[in-house]
Amino acid sequence: MSGASSTRVAGLALGAALLATACGPSGPPPTDPRLLRADSDALVATVARDPAPQILTEADGMIDDRRPVRAAEILRTAALPAVRRQLERVGALELRTGEGRALQERAGRAYRRRAAAIERYAAALERGQLEDEALLEAVHAHRDAEGEVLAVIEASQALGHAPPPPAEKRPPSPDTVVE
């Protein structure tokens, strides 16, 4: 995960912790951190089994080789079935926290969006033209869908992991020489 992504994930986790603190005793009871961690582990393990990124990379290679019809075939015969299997795996998870179930629903939406984007991308590639408006729009939709899947991955990794405590700032000791 990039530095900016890990900073964003830590910020989101800190925000969630602050919100939980702000709710105080009148808010919902805090979720057991062990259950959050278990949900996180289940989601992360499921997401890690996703074969679509490797298949999509193979299709990208076909496009780079100026073989768009072959890329479309790979998307339809390998990537789409992989995304559908992934959607089934995510849907079959039995998560025990509200946060985990909400993230599970978000993951389902992201994978459905990925499937729709791949179908659109494949349809544009099947025409055999690599430079037209329909293909460009399909590429943008595909990129947006992949971004959504990545956001779910980051959120899954952050679920149940408390943000690191802030570093303590100590005043310099009288023996410290400041130059």
OpenMM code with the backbone's topology and positions (N, CA, C; nanometers):
from openmm import Vec3, app, unit

residues = "MET SER GLY ALA SER SER THR ARG VAL ALA GLY LEU ALA LEU GLY ALA ALA LEU LEU ALA THR ALA CYS GLY PRO SER GLY PRO PRO PRO THR ASP PRO ARG LEU LEU ARG ALA ASP SER ASP ALA LEU VAL ALA THR VAL ALA ARG ASP PRO ALA PRO GLN ILE LEU THR GLU ALA ASP GLY MET ILE ASP ASP ARG ARG PRO VAL ARG ALA ALA GLU ILE LEU ARG THR ALA ALA LEU PRO ALA VAL ARG ARG GLN LEU GLU ARG VAL GLY ALA LEU GLU LEU ARG THR GLY GLU GLY ARG ALA LEU GLN GLU ARG ALA GLY ARG ALA TYR ARG ARG ARG ALA ALA ALA ILE GLU ARG TYR ALA ALA ALA LEU GLU ARG GLY GLN LEU GLU ASP GLU ALA LEU LEU GLU ALA VAL HIS ALA HIS ARG ASP ALA GLU GLY GLU VAL LEU ALA VAL ILE GLU ALA SER GLN ALA LEU GLY HIS ALA PRO PRO PRO PRO ALA GLU LYS ARG PRO PRO SER PRO ASP THR VAL VAL GLU".split()
positions = [
    Vec3(0.0859, -0.1153, 0.0000),
    Vec3(0.0000, 0.0000, 0.0000),
    Vec3(0.0904, 0.1213, 0.0000),
    Vec3(0.0575, 0.2236, -0.0794),
    Vec3(0.1408, 0.3420, -0.0886),
    Vec3(0.1307, 0.4226, 0.0391),
    Vec3(0.2258, 0.5140, 0.0576),
    Vec3(0.2265, 0.5981, 0.1761),
    Vec3(0.0999, 0.6789, 0.1876),
    Vec3(0.0552, 0.7365, 0.0747),
    Vec3(-0.0675, 0.8169, 0.0775),
    Vec3(-0.1870, 0.7299, 0.1128),
    Vec3(-0.1918, 0.6082, 0.0593),
    Vec3(-0.3042, 0.5188, 0.0885),
    Vec3(-0.3047, 0.4785, 0.2345),
    Vec3(-0.1865, 0.4449, 0.2890),
    Vec3(-0.1825, 0.4044, 0.4291),
    Vec3(-0.2165, 0.5215, 0.5196),
    Vec3(-0.1770, 0.6433, 0.4803),
    Vec3(-0.2127, 0.7611, 0.5580),
    Vec3(-0.3630, 0.7813, 0.5548),
    Vec3(-0.4232, 0.7645, 0.4371),
    Vec3(-0.5675, 0.7807, 0.4244),
    Vec3(-0.6405, 0.6751, 0.5071),
    Vec3(-0.5917, 0.5501, 0.5030),
    Vec3(-0.6545, 0.4429, 0.5800),
    Vec3(-0.6424, 0.4728, 0.7289),
    Vec3(-0.5249, 0.5180, 0.7730),
    Vec3(-0.5065, 0.5509, 0.9141),
    Vec3(-0.5980, 0.6663, 0.9529),
    Vec3(-0.6132, 0.7644, 0.8639),
    Vec3(-0.7021, 0.8769, 0.8905),
    Vec3(-0.8459, 0.8333, 0.9037),
    Vec3(-0.8889, 0.7415, 0.8157),
    Vec3(-1.0259, 0.6907, 0.8236),
    Vec3(-1.0481, 0.6145, 0.9534),
    Vec3(-0.9495, 0.5345, 0.9913),
    Vec3(-0.9614, 0.4590, 1.1156),
    Vec3(-0.9666, 0.5526, 1.2354),
    Vec3(-0.8837, 0.6581, 1.2330),
    Vec3(-0.8840, 0.7548, 1.3419),
    Vec3(-1.0185, 0.8265, 1.3479),
    Vec3(-1.0720, 0.8633, 1.2313),
    Vec3(-1.2021, 0.9281, 1.2270),
    Vec3(-1.3107, 0.8399, 1.2855),
    Vec3(-1.3056, 0.7122, 1.2537),
    Vec3(-1.4043, 0.6186, 1.3085),
    Vec3(-1.3902, 0.6079, 1.4599),
    Vec3(-1.2670, 0.6069, 1.5084),
    Vec3(-1.2439, 0.5991, 1.6528),
    Vec3(-1.2953, 0.7253, 1.7219),
    Vec3(-1.2706, 0.8416, 1.6605),
    Vec3(-1.3194, 0.9669, 1.7178),
    Vec3(-1.4713, 0.9710, 1.7187),
    Vec3(-1.5339, 0.9240, 1.6132),
    Vec3(-1.6793, 0.9203, 1.6068),
    Vec3(-1.7352, 0.8297, 1.7166),
    Vec3(-1.6724, 0.7160, 1.7352),
    Vec3(-1.7167, 0.6238, 1.8395),
    Vec3(-1.7036, 0.6882, 1.9770),
    Vec3(-1.5956, 0.7624, 1.9970),
    Vec3(-1.5754, 0.8301, 2.1245),
    Vec3(-1.6790, 0.9398, 2.1428),
    Vec3(-1.7075, 1.0130, 2.0349),
    Vec3(-1.8038, 1.1233, 2.0430),
    Vec3(-1.9439, 1.0726, 2.0739),
    Vec3(-1.9768, 0.9528, 2.0298),
    Vec3(-2.1097, 0.8986, 2.0567),
    Vec3(-2.1306, 0.8766, 2.2064),
    Vec3(-2.0236, 0.8493, 2.2773),
    Vec3(-2.0303, 0.8338, 2.4219),
    Vec3(-2.1286, 0.7279, 2.4640),
    Vec3(-2.1747, 0.7386, 2.5892),
    Vec3(-2.2633, 0.6365, 2.6430),
    Vec3(-2.3999, 0.6333, 2.5766),
    Vec3(-2.4432, 0.7447, 2.5138),
    Vec3(-2.5748, 0.7434, 2.4518),
    Vec3(-2.5726, 0.6792, 2.3130),
    Vec3(-2.4554, 0.6598, 2.2554),
    Vec3(-2.4434, 0.5999, 2.1224),
    Vec3(-2.4521, 0.4493, 2.1303),
    Vec3(-2.4393, 0.3840, 2.0162),
    Vec3(-2.4443, 0.2382, 2.0163),
    Vec3(-2.3254, 0.1810, 2.0920),
    Vec3(-2.3421, 0.0625, 2.1504),
    Vec3(-2.2302, 0.0034, 2.2235),
    Vec3(-2.1147, -0.0244, 2.1265),
    Vec3(-1.9927, -0.0118, 2.1748),
    Vec3(-1.8786, -0.0364, 2.0864),
    Vec3(-1.8755, -0.1825, 2.0430),
    Vec3(-1.8322, -0.2025, 1.9219),
    Vec3(-1.8206, -0.3378, 1.8693),
    Vec3(-1.6971, -0.4036, 1.9284),
    Vec3(-1.7088, -0.5277, 1.9621),
    Vec3(-1.5962, -0.6034, 2.0165),
    Vec3(-1.4824, -0.6028, 1.9145),
    Vec3(-1.3654, -0.5517, 1.9521),
    Vec3(-1.2529, -0.5446, 1.8584),
    Vec3(-1.2143, -0.6812, 1.8010),
    Vec3(-1.2359, -0.7865, 1.8780),
    Vec3(-1.2033, -0.9210, 1.8272),
    Vec3(-1.2950, -0.9598, 1.7121),
    Vec3(-1.4233, -0.9203, 1.7223),
    Vec3(-1.5165, -0.9491, 1.6133),
    Vec3(-1.4822, -0.8652, 1.4895),
    Vec3(-1.4468, -0.7386, 1.5120),
    Vec3(-1.4046, -0.6549, 1.3992),
    Vec3(-1.2828, -0.7146, 1.3300),
    Vec3(-1.1877, -0.7599, 1.4108),
    Vec3(-1.0655, -0.8191, 1.3551),
    Vec3(-1.0988, -0.9462, 1.2775),
    Vec3(-1.1890, -1.0271, 1.3305),
    Vec3(-1.2281, -1.1505, 1.2602),
    Vec3(-1.2957, -1.1177, 1.1275),
    Vec3(-1.3843, -1.0169, 1.1276),
    Vec3(-1.4482, -0.9756, 1.0028),
    Vec3(-1.3442, -0.9234, 0.9041),
    Vec3(-1.2512, -0.8435, 0.9543),
    Vec3(-1.1449, -0.7902, 0.8689),
    Vec3(-1.0647, -0.9042, 0.8064),
    Vec3(-1.0246, -0.9992, 0.8895),
    Vec3(-0.9456, -1.1118, 0.8394),
    Vec3(-1.0216, -1.1908, 0.7331),
    Vec3(-1.1523, -1.2113, 0.7552),
    Vec3(-1.2334, -1.2856, 0.6575),
    Vec3(-1.2424, -1.2094, 0.5256),
    Vec3(-1.2673, -1.0797, 0.5343),
    Vec3(-1.2758, -0.9995, 0.4116),
    Vec3(-1.1420, -0.9955, 0.3384),
    Vec3(-1.0346, -0.9716, 0.4113),
    Vec3(-0.9022, -0.9625, 0.3489),
    Vec3(-0.8658, -1.0960, 0.2833),
    Vec3(-0.8937, -1.2068, 0.3511),
    Vec3(-0.8613, -1.3382, 0.2942),
    Vec3(-0.9417, -1.3635, 0.1665),
    Vec3(-1.0664, -1.3220, 0.1664),
    Vec3(-1.1508, -1.3419, 0.0483),
    Vec3(-1.1030, -1.2549, -0.0672),
    Vec3(-1.0736, -1.1306, -0.0380),
    Vec3(-1.0265, -1.0392, -0.1416),
    Vec3(-0.8927, -1.0865, -0.1985),
    Vec3(-0.8089, -1.1444, -0.1145),
    Vec3(-0.6777, -1.1918, -0.1596),
    Vec3(-0.6899, -1.3057, -0.2610),
    Vec3(-0.8009, -1.3767, -0.2595),
    Vec3(-0.8211, -1.4887, -0.3529),
    Vec3(-0.8692, -1.4434, -0.4903),
    Vec3(-0.8874, -1.3137, -0.5090),
    Vec3(-0.9423, -1.2577, -0.6326),
    Vec3(-0.8436, -1.2756, -0.7485),
    Vec3(-0.8760, -1.3592, -0.8473),
    Vec3(-0.7854, -1.3801, -0.9601),
    Vec3(-0.7998, -1.2744, -1.0705),
    Vec3(-0.9007, -1.1892, -1.0613),
    Vec3(-0.9284, -1.0938, -1.1693),
    Vec3(-0.8113, -1.0006, -1.2002),
    Vec3(-0.7393, -0.9456, -1.1012),
    Vec3(-0.6299, -0.8561, -1.1380),
    Vec3(-0.5265, -0.9199, -1.2304),
    Vec3(-0.4936, -1.0456, -1.2078),
    Vec3(-0.3971, -1.1144, -1.2946),
    Vec3(-0.4553, -1.1328, -1.4352),
    Vec3(-0.5808, -1.1671, -1.4437),
    Vec3(-0.6455, -1.1859, -1.5738),
    Vec3(-0.6552, -1.0519, -1.6469),
    Vec3(-0.6880, -0.9467, -1.5735),
    Vec3(-0.6972, -0.8139, -1.6349),
    Vec3(-0.5605, -0.7687, -1.6866),
    Vec3(-0.4556, -0.8029, -1.6159),
    Vec3(-0.3202, -0.7704, -1.6620),
    Vec3(-0.2899, -0.8438, -1.7917),
    Vec3(-0.3331, -0.9689, -1.8000),
    Vec3(-0.3144, -1.0460, -1.9240),
    Vec3(-0.3899, -0.9806, -2.0396),
    Vec3(-0.5119, -0.9360, -2.0146),
    Vec3(-0.5901, -0.8686, -2.1188),
    Vec3(-0.5221, -0.7381, -2.1603),
    Vec3(-0.4686, -0.6651, -2.0629),
    Vec3(-0.3955, -0.5418, -2.0950),
    Vec3(-0.2767, -0.5709, -2.1858),
    Vec3(-0.2105, -0.6831, -2.1624),
    Vec3(-0.0983, -0.7226, -2.2489),
    Vec3(-0.1441, -0.7459, -2.3922),
    Vec3(-0.2619, -0.8053, -2.4074),
    Vec3(-0.3163, -0.8264, -2.5421),
    Vec3(-0.3453, -0.6921, -2.6101),
    Vec3(-0.3942, -0.5973, -2.5333),
    Vec3(-0.4214, -0.4647, -2.5892),
    Vec3(-0.2902, -0.3988, -2.6299),
    Vec3(-0.1899, -0.4102, -2.5436),
    Vec3(-0.0580, -0.3537, -2.5764),
    Vec3(-0.0019, -0.4146, -2.7043),
    Vec3(-0.0329, -0.5420, -2.7284),
    Vec3(0.0122, -0.6106, -2.8498),
    Vec3(-0.0804, -0.5845, -2.9682),
    Vec3(-0.1760, -0.4917, -2.9467),
    Vec3(-0.2728, -0.4527, -3.0496),
    Vec3(-0.3575, -0.5720, -3.0948),
    Vec3(-0.4031, -0.6490, -2.9958),
    Vec3(-0.4909, -0.7633, -3.0205),
    Vec3(-0.6186, -0.7461, -2.9379),
    Vec3(-0.6989, -0.6442, -2.9690),
    Vec3(-0.8154, -0.6143, -2.8861),
    Vec3(-0.9222, -0.7232, -2.8853),
    Vec3(-0.9396, -0.7935, -2.9952),
    Vec3(-1.0425, -0.8976, -3.0003),
    Vec3(-1.0031, -1.0123, -2.9066),
    Vec3(-0.8751, -1.0462, -2.9027),
    Vec3(-0.8266, -1.1504, -2.8109),
    Vec3(-0.8420, -1.1028, -2.6656),
    Vec3(-0.8151, -0.9739, -2.6405),
    Vec3(-0.8327, -0.9183, -2.5053),
    Vec3(-0.9792, -0.9290, -2.4632),
    Vec3(-1.0702, -0.8993, -2.5551),
    Vec3(-1.2133, -0.9093, -2.5249),
    Vec3(-1.2504, -1.0531, -2.4898),
    Vec3(-1.1930, -1.1469, -2.5616),
    Vec3(-1.2202, -1.2892, -2.5343),
    Vec3(-1.1736, -1.3271, -2.3934),
    Vec3(-1.0554, -1.2793, -2.3550),
    Vec3(-1.0033, -1.3081, -2.2208),
    Vec3(-1.0939, -1.2454, -2.1151),
    Vec3(-1.1397, -1.1247, -2.1416),
    Vec3(-1.2288, -1.0583, -2.0457),
    Vec3(-1.3585, -1.1368, -2.0286),
    Vec3(-1.4160, -1.1836, -2.1397),
    Vec3(-1.5443, -1.2546, -2.1328),
    Vec3(-1.5314, -1.3964, -2.0768),
    Vec3(-1.4254, -1.4672, -2.1155),
    Vec3(-1.4151, -1.6084, -2.0765),
    Vec3(-1.3427, -1.6319, -1.9453),
    Vec3(-1.2606, -1.5366, -1.9032),
    Vec3(-1.1842, -1.5581, -1.7802),
    Vec3(-1.2139, -1.4517, -1.6734),
    Vec3(-1.2073, -1.3242, -1.7104),
    Vec3(-1.2248, -1.2184, -1.6098),
    Vec3(-1.3670, -1.2141, -1.5544),
    Vec3(-1.4670, -1.2163, -1.6417),
    Vec3(-1.6060, -1.2098, -1.5931),
    Vec3(-1.6420, -1.3270, -1.5022),
    Vec3(-1.6098, -1.4515, -1.5407),
    Vec3(-1.6387, -1.5614, -1.4482),
    Vec3(-1.5637, -1.5474, -1.3150),
    Vec3(-1.4409, -1.4959, -1.3202),
    Vec3(-1.3640, -1.4768, -1.1966),
    Vec3(-1.4318, -1.3732, -1.1064),
    Vec3(-1.4797, -1.2650, -1.1657),
    Vec3(-1.5477, -1.1612, -1.0873),
    Vec3(-1.6772, -1.2179, -1.0283),
    Vec3(-1.7483, -1.2974, -1.1046),
    Vec3(-1.8733, -1.3560, -1.0531),
    Vec3(-1.8462, -1.4524, -0.9369),
    Vec3(-1.7395, -1.5309, -0.9487),
    Vec3(-1.7020, -1.6209, -0.8375),
    Vec3(-1.6631, -1.5392, -0.7141),
    Vec3(-1.5908, -1.4308, -0.7377),
    Vec3(-1.5497, -1.3452, -0.6271),
    Vec3(-1.6716, -1.2848, -0.5585),
    Vec3(-1.7672, -1.2425, -0.6365),
    Vec3(-1.8909, -1.1861, -0.5821),
    Vec3(-1.9636, -1.2906, -0.4969),
    Vec3(-1.9655, -1.4146, -0.5418),
    Vec3(-2.0273, -1.5219, -0.4642),
    Vec3(-1.9526, -1.5450, -0.3329),
    Vec3(-1.8186, -1.5455, -0.3391),
    Vec3(-1.7395, -1.5663, -0.2165),
    Vec3(-1.7655, -1.4548, -0.1150),
    Vec3(-1.7677, -1.3313, -0.1626),
    Vec3(-1.7936, -1.2189, -0.0720),
    Vec3(-1.9343, -1.2306, -0.0141),
    Vec3(-2.0307, -1.2646, -0.0962),
    Vec3(-2.1682, -1.2778, -0.0489),
    Vec3(-2.1872, -1.3915, 0.0494),
    Vec3(-2.1046, -1.4935, 0.0424),
    Vec3(-2.1184, -1.6096, 0.1298),
    Vec3(-2.0561, -1.5882, 0.2681),
    Vec3(-1.9814, -1.4803, 0.2848),
    Vec3(-1.9196, -1.4555, 0.4153),
    Vec3(-2.0265, -1.4353, 0.5213),
    Vec3(-2.0029, -1.4867, 0.6394),
    Vec3(-2.0942, -1.4674, 0.7522),
    Vec3(-2.0246, -1.3789, 0.8539),
    Vec3(-2.0350, -1.2495, 0.8306),
    Vec3(-1.9677, -1.1532, 0.9159),
    Vec3(-2.0549, -1.1204, 1.0362),
    Vec3(-1.9905, -1.0870, 1.1485),
    Vec3(-2.0635, -1.0748, 1.2741),
    Vec3(-2.0789, -0.9325, 1.3254),
    Vec3(-2.0250, -0.8358, 1.2536),
    Vec3(-2.0408, -0.6981, 1.2999),
    Vec3(-2.1149, -0.6164, 1.1953),
    Vec3(-2.1782, -0.5123, 1.2407),
    Vec3(-2.2456, -0.4219, 1.1477),
    Vec3(-2.1467, -0.3593, 1.0519),
    Vec3(-2.0298, -0.3242, 1.1023),
    Vec3(-1.9264, -0.2652, 1.0172),
    Vec3(-1.8801, -0.3642, 0.9103),
    Vec3(-1.8636, -0.4879, 0.9506),
    Vec3(-1.8212, -0.5910, 0.8557),
    Vec3(-1.9264, -0.6165, 0.7491),
    Vec3(-2.0521, -0.6234, 0.7915),
    Vec3(-2.1601, -0.6460, 0.6944),
    Vec3(-2.1750, -0.5275, 0.5992),
    Vec3(-2.1576, -0.4061, 0.6510),
    Vec3(-2.1648, -0.2877, 0.5643),
    Vec3(-2.0526, -0.2910, 0.4613),
    Vec3(-1.9347, -0.3313, 0.5038),
    Vec3(-1.8223, -0.3411, 0.4105),
    Vec3(-1.8437, -0.4550, 0.3116),
    Vec3(-1.9072, -0.5620, 0.3560),
    Vec3(-1.9407, -0.6730, 0.2674),
    Vec3(-2.0360, -0.6257, 0.1575),
    Vec3(-2.1362, -0.5464, 0.1946),
    Vec3(-2.2298, -0.4921, 0.0948),
    Vec3(-2.1567, -0.3991, -0.0019),
    Vec3(-2.0672, -0.3180, 0.0518),
    Vec3(-1.9889, -0.2277, -0.0334),
    Vec3(-1.9026, -0.3081, -0.1301),
    Vec3(-1.8441, -0.4165, -0.0821),
    Vec3(-1.7622, -0.5018, -0.1687),
    Vec3(-1.8486, -0.5623, -0.2787),
    Vec3(-1.9684, -0.6063, -0.2443),
    Vec3(-2.0590, -0.6618, -0.3452),
    Vec3(-2.0909, -0.5601, -0.4534),
    Vec3(-2.1187, -0.4370, -0.4115),
    Vec3(-2.1456, -0.3319, -0.5108),
    Vec3(-2.0229, -0.3070, -0.5988),
    Vec3(-1.9054, -0.3067, -0.5376),
    Vec3(-1.7823, -0.2818, -0.6136),
    Vec3(-1.7584, -0.3932, -0.7156),
    Vec3(-1.7799, -0.5187, -0.6767),
    Vec3(-1.7586, -0.6298, -0.7705),
    Vec3(-1.8654, -0.6323, -0.8803),
    Vec3(-1.9889, -0.5950, -0.8461),
    Vec3(-2.0916, -0.5855, -0.9515),
    Vec3(-2.0562, -0.4739, -1.0499),
    Vec3(-2.0063, -0.3646, -0.9974),
    Vec3(-1.9645, -0.2543, -1.0851),
    Vec3(-1.8458, -0.2978, -1.1714),
    Vec3(-1.7536, -0.3748, -1.1138),
    Vec3(-1.6396, -0.4252, -1.1916),
    Vec3(-1.6899, -0.5146, -1.3041),
    Vec3(-1.7842, -0.6021, -1.2757),
    Vec3(-1.8366, -0.6922, -1.3785),
    Vec3(-1.9008, -0.6129, -1.4923),
    Vec3(-1.9809, -0.5132, -1.4568),
    Vec3(-2.0455, -0.4311, -1.5607),
    Vec3(-1.9409, -0.3570, -1.6439),
    Vec3(-1.8378, -0.3064, -1.5787),
    Vec3(-1.7323, -0.2346, -1.6509),
    Vec3(-1.6552, -0.3283, -1.7430),
    Vec3(-1.6304, -0.4495, -1.6978),
    Vec3(-1.5590, -0.5462, -1.7819),
    Vec3(-1.6434, -0.5832, -1.9033),
    Vec3(-1.7741, -0.6031, -1.8837),
    Vec3(-1.8617, -0.6332, -1.9976),
    Vec3(-1.8581, -0.5198, -2.0997),
    Vec3(-1.8652, -0.3987, -2.0502),
    Vec3(-1.8619, -0.2825, -2.1396),
    Vec3(-1.7277, -0.2727, -2.2117),
    Vec3(-1.6223, -0.2968, -2.1406),
    Vec3(-1.4867, -0.2931, -2.1953),
    Vec3(-1.4704, -0.4004, -2.3035),
    Vec3(-1.5169, -0.5206, -2.2738),
    Vec3(-1.5067, -0.6300, -2.3707),
    Vec3(-1.5861, -0.5982, -2.4971),
    Vec3(-1.7053, -0.5433, -2.4799),
    Vec3(-1.7881, -0.5082, -2.5963),
    Vec3(-1.7175, -0.4052, -2.6831),
    Vec3(-1.6524, -0.3086, -2.6207),
    Vec3(-1.5810, -0.2062, -2.6972),
    Vec3(-1.4596, -0.2664, -2.7685),
    Vec3(-1.3913, -0.3587, -2.7016),
    Vec3(-1.2725, -0.4203, -2.7622),
    Vec3(-1.3079, -0.5154, -2.8758),
    Vec3(-1.4224, -0.5822, -2.8669),
    Vec3(-1.4626, -0.6785, -2.9693),
    Vec3(-1.4737, -0.6152, -3.1075),
    Vec3(-1.4956, -0.4868, -3.1099),
    Vec3(-1.5076, -0.4179, -3.2386),
    Vec3(-1.3731, -0.4085, -3.3097),
    Vec3(-1.2653, -0.4332, -3.2356),
    Vec3(-1.1334, -0.4364, -3.2982),
    Vec3(-1.0671, -0.3015, -3.3161),
    Vec3(-1.1303, -0.1959, -3.2704),
    Vec3(-1.0710, -0.0627, -3.2841),
    Vec3(-1.0142, -0.0201, -3.1495),
    Vec3(-0.8926, 0.0301, -3.1525),
    Vec3(-0.8294, 0.0708, -3.0278),
    Vec3(-0.8351, 0.2212, -3.0036),
    Vec3(-0.8893, 0.2949, -3.0963),
    Vec3(-0.8925, 0.4396, -3.0786),
    Vec3(-1.0293, 0.4939, -3.1159),
    Vec3(-1.1242, 0.4810, -3.0257),
    Vec3(-1.2557, 0.5394, -3.0481),
    Vec3(-1.3165, 0.5807, -2.9146),
    Vec3(-1.4205, 0.6580, -2.9200),
    Vec3(-1.4839, 0.7152, -2.8008),
    Vec3(-1.5433, 0.6073, -2.7099),
    Vec3(-1.6060, 0.5067, -2.7674),
    Vec3(-1.6682, 0.4006, -2.6863),
    Vec3(-1.5630, 0.3268, -2.6040),
    Vec3(-1.4496, 0.3001, -2.6634),
    Vec3(-1.3430, 0.2311, -2.5906),
    Vec3(-1.2891, 0.3206, -2.4800),
    Vec3(-1.2708, 0.4475, -2.5095),
    Vec3(-1.2204, 0.5402, -2.4089),
    Vec3(-1.3160, 0.5474, -2.2888),
    Vec3(-1.4451, 0.5557, -2.3160),
    Vec3(-1.5433, 0.5585, -2.2077),
    Vec3(-1.5412, 0.4279, -2.1274),
    Vec3(-1.5261, 0.3174, -2.1974),
    Vec3(-1.5203, 0.1873, -2.1292),
    Vec3(-1.3956, 0.1776, -2.0417),
    Vec3(-1.2844, 0.2296, -2.0905),
    Vec3(-1.1608, 0.2281, -2.0120),
    Vec3(-1.1790, 0.3117, -1.8850),
    Vec3(-1.2415, 0.4289, -1.8970),
    Vec3(-1.2649, 0.5124, -1.7793),
    Vec3(-1.3575, 0.4432, -1.6793),
    Vec3(-1.4631, 0.3810, -1.7273),
    Vec3(-1.5552, 0.3093, -1.6382),
    Vec3(-1.4826, 0.1946, -1.5681),
    Vec3(-1.3979, 0.1255, -1.6416),
    Vec3(-1.3213, 0.0144, -1.5848),
    Vec3(-1.2253, 0.0658, -1.4779),
    Vec3(-1.1576, 0.1750, -1.5064),
    Vec3(-1.0637, 0.2331, -1.4100),
    Vec3(-1.1369, 0.2758, -1.2824),
    Vec3(-1.2535, 0.3376, -1.2974),
    Vec3(-1.3321, 0.3794, -1.1810),
    Vec3(-1.3759, 0.2583, -1.0975),
    Vec3(-1.4182, 0.1528, -1.1649),
    Vec3(-1.4615, 0.0315, -1.0937),
    Vec3(-1.3448, -0.0305, -1.0183),
    Vec3(-1.2274, -0.0328, -1.0795),
    Vec3(-1.1097, -0.0887, -1.0130),
    Vec3(-1.0718, -0.0032, -0.8918),
    Vec3(-1.0871, 0.1271, -0.9037),
    Vec3(-1.0598, 0.2149, -0.7899),
    Vec3(-1.1518, 0.1857, -0.6735),
    Vec3(-1.2761, 0.1559, -0.7042),
    Vec3(-1.3732, 0.1218, -0.5999),
    Vec3(-1.3352, -0.0103, -0.5317),
    Vec3(-1.2911, -0.1081, -0.6099),
    Vec3(-1.2471, -0.2355, -0.5520),
    Vec3(-1.1255, -0.2119, -0.4621),
    Vec3(-1.0312, -0.1304, -0.5063),
    Vec3(-0.9136, -0.1008, -0.4239),
    Vec3(-0.9524, -0.0313, -0.2934),
    Vec3(-1.0500, 0.0583, -0.2993),
    Vec3(-1.0958, 0.1260, -0.1780),
    Vec3(-1.1559, 0.0253, -0.0797),
    Vec3(-1.2270, -0.0739, -0.1306),
    Vec3(-1.2834, -0.1778, -0.0441),
    Vec3(-1.1711, -0.2599, 0.0180),
    Vec3(-1.0689, -0.2891, -0.0590),
    Vec3(-0.9543, -0.3643, -0.0061),
    Vec3(-0.8906, -0.2871, 0.1092),
    Vec3(-0.8671, -0.1581, 0.0894),
    Vec3(-0.8068, -0.0763, 0.1951),
    Vec3(-0.8959, -0.0721, 0.3187),
    Vec3(-1.0252, -0.0554, 0.2976),
    Vec3(-1.1174, -0.0506, 0.4109),
    Vec3(-1.1217, -0.1848, 0.4831),
    Vec3(-1.1126, -0.2940, 0.4091),
    Vec3(-1.1111, -0.4273, 0.4709),
    Vec3(-0.9874, -0.4448, 0.5576),
    Vec3(-0.8754, -0.3961, 0.5091),
    Vec3(-0.7513, -0.4076, 0.5850),
    Vec3(-0.7550, -0.3223, 0.7110),
    Vec3(-0.8254, -0.2084, 0.7048),
    Vec3(-0.8303, -0.1183, 0.8192),
    Vec3(-0.9332, -0.1613, 0.9239),
    Vec3(-1.0335, -0.2364, 0.8840),
    Vec3(-1.1398, -0.2778, 0.9757),
    Vec3(-1.0800, -0.3595, 1.0900),
    Vec3(-1.1068, -0.3178, 1.2105),
    Vec3(-1.0606, -0.3947, 1.3258),
    Vec3(-0.9176, -0.3679, 1.3640),
    Vec3(-0.8515, -0.2770, 1.2969),
    Vec3(-0.7143, -0.2429, 1.3313),
    Vec3(-0.7140, -0.1002, 1.3840),
    Vec3(-0.6842, -0.0864, 1.5108),
    Vec3(-0.6835, 0.0461, 1.5715),
    Vec3(-0.5714, 0.1297, 1.5107),
    Vec3(-0.5939, 0.2598, 1.4977),
    Vec3(-0.4874, 0.3440, 1.4469),
    Vec3(-0.3713, 0.3469, 1.5464),
    Vec3(-0.2500, 0.3664, 1.4979),
    Vec3(-0.1366, 0.3697, 1.5904),
    Vec3(-0.1504, 0.4896, 1.6843),
    Vec3(-0.1048, 0.4735, 1.8072),
    Vec3(-0.1148, 0.5862, 1.8999),
    Vec3(-0.0252, 0.6996, 1.8520),
    Vec3(-0.0648, 0.8242, 1.8806),
    Vec3(0.0190, 0.9353, 1.8372),
    Vec3(0.1532, 0.9325, 1.9095),
    Vec3(0.2564, 0.9721, 1.8391),
    Vec3(0.3896, 0.9748, 1.8990),
    Vec3(0.3927, 1.0829, 2.0056),
    Vec3(0.4574, 1.0506, 2.1150),
    Vec3(0.4665, 1.1480, 2.2230),
    Vec3(0.5672, 1.2553, 2.1866),
    Vec3(0.5314, 1.3784, 2.2148),
    Vec3(0.6225, 1.4903, 2.1944),
    Vec3(0.6800, 1.5258, 2.3307),
    Vec3(0.8083, 1.5131, 2.3415),
    Vec3(0.8738, 1.5487, 2.4669),
    Vec3(0.9542, 1.6759, 2.4453),
    Vec3(0.9527, 1.7630, 2.5432),
    Vec3(1.0374, 1.8813, 2.5299),
    Vec3(1.1834, 1.8386, 2.5335),
    Vec3(1.2702, 1.9112, 2.4658),
    Vec3(1.4108, 1.8728, 2.4690),
    Vec3(1.4645, 1.8814, 2.6115),
    Vec3(1.5523, 1.7888, 2.6410),
    Vec3(1.6126, 1.7890, 2.7750),
    Vec3(1.7089, 1.9072, 2.7831),
    Vec3(1.7379, 1.9513, 2.9022),
    Vec3(1.8306, 2.0626, 2.9176),
    Vec3(1.9702, 2.0305, 2.8619),
    Vec3(2.0010, 1.9008, 2.8496),
    Vec3(2.1325, 1.8629, 2.7998),
    Vec3(2.1411, 1.8639, 2.6475),
    Vec3(2.0247, 1.8814, 2.5788),
    Vec3(2.0225, 1.8762, 2.4340),
    Vec3(2.0817, 2.0075, 2.3777),
    Vec3(2.1732, 1.9905, 2.2854),
    Vec3(2.2355, 2.1054, 2.2211),
    Vec3(2.1578, 2.1353, 2.0933),
    Vec3(2.1079, 2.2578, 2.0823),
    Vec3(2.0338, 2.2982, 1.9642),
    Vec3(2.1256, 2.3838, 1.8800),
    Vec3(2.1447, 2.3463, 1.7540),
    Vec3(2.2330, 2.4224, 1.6653),
    Vec3(2.1563, 2.5111, 1.5742),
] * unit.nanometer
topology = app.Topology()
chain = topology.addChain("A")
for resn in residues:
    res = topology.addResidue(resn, chain)
    for name in ("N", "CA", "C"):
        topology.addAtom(name, app.Element.getBySymbol(name[0]), res)
